Each structure stands twice: as structure tokens, then as C-alpha cells.
Amino acid sequence: MKNSVGYKPLGCRVMQAEFELIRTLADGAFHSGEALGRLLGISRAGVWKRLQPLKGDFGLDIDAVKGRGYRLREPLDLLDRRMVLEHIPESERFEVEGLHLHPVLGSTNSWLMQRGALGEPSGSVCLAEYQQSGRGRHGRQWVSPFGRNVYLSMLWRFDMPPMQVAGLSLAAAIGVLRTLQAFGCKGAGLKWPNDILWQHKKLAGLLLEVSGEASGPSQVVIGVGLNTWLGEAGDDIDQPWIDLSSIPEVESHSRSQLAASLITELRRVARNYQVEGLSGFLDEWHSNDLMLGQQVEIRSASQCLRGKHLGIDTNGALKLQIDGAERLFHAGEVSLRRGGV
């Protein structure tokens, strides 16, 4: 995915005054310049100056109407740490003391990988309102508009070597799908290796980053990008996409509720993977695999092959029948597309 245009680079810490403005305007209602000035302890003219960067830095549209004040053209559902914790089951809550919420980060994955190298506890979670350099597979950038969607990363430590956690990305995708199903998202399914689609449009994706010695242990960061409401930012995405707001029958929810459910499911997946590996998830993966049994294309930098999708093995490799023979493909090497022969 391409990143949204119009955002200029920022430091990883947003100015407190600017974020206070965003939080106040998040309800979408008009707020007078006088009231905003009192909030920040500045003049009405100073308020106008503070509002200007919100468009260029964060892509937020501000309406200014004489006699009424200022408002965000589209209200925002900002993340709330207390609400996230309240919606995590009590048995899990004591384990998520490492819950980090940021207005702006380069990448939640990168931030948590760095923290992990410094000893951040296993199970820690990072969330951001906006990513400047969100990443998908193969180095693609991830569209990350401010205050929209869910940008979440979770750190987990395994005793096993990095090679044995290769299938975790597929298991984690099942955790994301479980969350979507719990909120009434019918018809969503899995696309190897770690995408969640709805009617062949991308709804969510995952990016796993692993470090560690060849013989173990391993440090893994599971990154999740889930589209909740994209709006005009979707114009910059170079593939078919969908967001939760466009899918019928999805239950009313907040981004904080979604984040809490994702955290809960990803933690369960990580614990089960530690015991069973990917084998404990194979049946659930195959029952939700949108391309299983179909004719597909496998593409790499040098070739395009066509065959029948036979499923995945216990290491997460894709099994493809080509010219009557079964071949295995690994996620780092190729991309999967629908196709015919």
C-alpha cells in the first residue's frame, strides 16, 4: 500500500497542545476560539495558528465558521487506555501493564522491536493514532490516517528458534479473524499468508518481525493493521480494500473495543502456538481459507506459476498442485493471487 499523501514528517512525539486540540475537537461539534484558547492558555489568534498544522501534519480537515468556531469535518473515535483495559478479560488484564498508546509513531512494529531489545516484557502492546511509516509485506507502506483504523503491535518471546515461529503469522491472522467474527463481520476470511479479506477486498493485514539467535530464543512482534474507516485516505491504496464501516451487520463498536479484542485473541494465539505450533490451527485456517481448492497464481520477482491451492503445511508453507505434482512455497518468497488455468 502507498501511504497517504499530504502528511509531512513529524517527530515521534506530537506537541501536547496540538493533541489537546484534537481531543477536544474529536466530537465533531463546533468549539469557539475563545473556549479553545482558554483550554490551551493562549489567545484566539494563537488558536488559529495551532490549528493550521492539523491539516498538514495529520490530514485533518478543520471547518472554521464565523460566530460558531471550529470543528473537525469528521469526528474521531480516539483510543482510550482505560476503555481498552476494561474490555480485556479480567484474567488477562494484569498481564497488559505494558500497554503503550501514542498519538504519533513512525511504526508501532519498529517502536516495539526497539523496546524489546531493551527488555520490554513479553505481551506488551503498542497502539498509535497515526503511523508516519506504517509497513506491510515486501516493504509496502501502510495507509495510516490519524484517528482511523487500528494500528497495533504485540511483543512475544519464545524459547524456540526464529525458524520455528514462521507459522505464527498465519495463526495470528486467525486471531484477527476471530475478533472480526465476534463483532458480526460475516463473510470475512483468510488469504495466505496473513491477509483478511471480505468479498476479495483487503480488510486487515499482518506483519511479523522476528529477531533472535539461530538456536533460540526468539523475540517476535506481531503487527496488525485493521481498516475501520478509511474515507478519502483509501484513494491512495493500490489494491481493492474494504473497511468495517462499509460492511453490513457489523456490531456498533469503538476502536478501543476492537483493540481490546485483538489483544485478547492475539495473546491466546501466542500461548497456544508456544505449545502446539501451527498444527493446532490448521483445521481453523483451512475452514476459513478463501482460496482453498481454487486455481491460483504464485508470483515472484522472476516468475508466475499457476496451480491448484491445496492448503498449508505445519510450517505455514503453501501447498500448490502444478502439473500433477505438489510443490511448497514460503511467504517471504512469493505472493498469492486468484487465477485460472
Disulfide bonds with the S-S distance in Angstrom:
none
